[in-house]
């Protein structure tokens, strides 16, 4: 009999199932897929599970099924973020890991695309061209070479973003929890250095997780620290920035621009899209529907990354993305 039962709780297609089995199924481990089974069979599989691979236990499992996880020791998420997980319902003995960095590269490309579009005034000049205006020499486009890029959150996405911006000749000012990184930077600090990073940066990128410490991190005071013509790009979570403060700052400072990819109320997390303030009416806002990671083959790649992380855990090797519940509860 296999030593480990790995149960995939999310309903994934056959191609992705093959990826999980290729990485994880061997003489020691068997992979089981929960979704097609009867209620009785599902509970039996969960009671015998050692590891869960899940999009979100709140989506995949009922309360009765979550109560069956006494033998589970490790829960691996498909997602990089963990703020949507019902930690209060998950038994405390289970180690949880997020899929850190699995979707970093396409998201980093999106950051650069938004930054360049805003720096080069692509939206404004496209609209001007439609109106018949040919503003060839307005001189208001920003130069990314030699610009300082402040990256708040220097994990997988932040590092991938830094690598792309360095190719332009930009300086990288980064912030993480330790103030240290093996990724090259011109400056790296912690939240103690937030004011210095914000006042120094031409482009400010938010790529940090939403935790108790980062929720509401940026308000009126922090936005006033920024340059009047800075570009803010958020690919993290809307709740990190106070929505009213951002709206007021954008309205009062037309040269300040924002690329918003992540929102405060979104369909996947909240069942709908909703704004408290009309940010989309502002000419200095560029919006996208939290789709920066949606590129061909990305889910297959993400599932492979999650499976490899489970493999490391089972082999007693260092694994990535361990979640500290205290950051969220």
Rosetta blueprint (number, residue, H / E / L):
1 X L
2 X L
3 X L
4 X E
5 X E
6 X E
7 X E
8 X E
9 X L
10 X L
11 X L
12 X L
13 X L
14 X H
15 X H
16 X H
17 X H
18 X H
19 X H
20 X H
21 X H
22 X H
23 X H
24 X H
25 X L
26 X L
27 X L
28 X L
29 X E
30 X E
31 X E
32 X E
33 X E
34 X L
35 X L
36 X L
37 X L
38 X L
39 X H
40 X H
41 X H
42 X H
43 X H
44 X H
45 X H
46 X H
47 X H
48 X L
49 X L
50 X L
51 X E
52 X E
53 X E
54 X E
55 X L
56 X L
57 X H
58 X H
59 X H
60 X H
61 X L
62 X L
63 X H
64 X H
65 X H
66 X H
67 X L
68 X L
69 X L
70 X L
71 X L
72 X L
73 X L
74 X E
75 X E
76 X E
77 X E
78 X L
79 X L
80 X L
81 X L
82 X L
83 X L
84 X L
85 X L
86 X L
87 X H
88 X H
89 X H
90 X L
91 X L
92 X L
93 X L
94 X L
95 X E
96 X E
97 X E
98 X L
99 X L
100 X L
101 X L
102 X L
103 X L
104 X H
105 X H
106 X H
107 X H
108 X H
109 X H
110 X H
111 X H
112 X H
113 X H
114 X H
115 X H
116 X H
117 X H
118 X H
119 X H
120 X L
121 X L
122 X H
123 X H
124 X H
125 X H
126 X H
127 X H
128 X H
129 X H
130 X H
131 X L
132 X L
133 X L
134 X L
135 X L
136 X L
137 X L
138 X L
139 X L
140 X L
141 X L
142 X L
143 X L
144 X L
145 X L
146 X L
147 X L
148 X E
149 X E
150 X E
151 X E
152 X E
153 X L
154 X L
155 X L
156 X H
157 X H
158 X H
159 X H
160 X H
161 X H
162 X H
163 X H
164 X H
165 X H
166 X H
167 X L
168 X L
169 X L
170 X L
171 X E
172 X E
173 X E
174 X E
175 X E
176 X L
177 X L
178 X L
179 X L
180 X L
181 X L
182 X L
183 X L
184 X L
185 X L
186 X L
187 X E
188 X E
189 X E
190 X L
191 X H
192 X H
193 X H
194 X H
195 X H
196 X H
197 X H
198 X H
199 X H
200 X H
201 X L
202 X L
203 X E
204 X E
205 X E
206 X E
207 X L
208 X L
209 X L
210 X L
211 X L
212 X L
213 X L
214 X L
215 X L
216 X L
217 X L
218 X E
219 X L
220 X H
221 X H
222 X H
223 X H
224 X H
225 X H
226 X L
227 X L
228 X L
229 X L
230 X L
231 X E
232 X E
233 X E
234 X E
235 X L
236 X L
237 X L
238 X H
239 X H
240 X H
241 X E
242 X L
243 X H
244 X H
245 X H
246 X H
247 X H
248 X H
249 X H
250 X H
251 X H
252 X H
253 X L
254 X L
255 X L
256 X L
257 X E
258 X E
259 X E
260 X E
261 X L
262 X L
263 X L
264 X L
265 X E
266 X L
267 X H
268 X H
269 X H
270 X H
271 X L
272 X L
273 X L
274 X E
275 X L
276 X L
277 X L
278 X L
279 X H
280 X H
281 X H
282 X L
283 X L
284 X L
285 X E
286 X E
287 X E
288 X L
289 X L
290 X L
291 X L
292 X L
293 X L
294 X L
295 X L
296 X L
297 X L
298 X H
299 X H
300 X H
301 X H
302 X H
303 X H
304 X H
305 X H
306 X H
307 X H
308 X H
309 X H
310 X H
311 X H
312 X H
313 X H
314 X H
315 X L
316 X L
317 X L
318 X L
319 X L
320 X L
321 X L
322 X E
323 X L
324 X L
325 X H
326 X H
327 X H
328 X L
329 X L
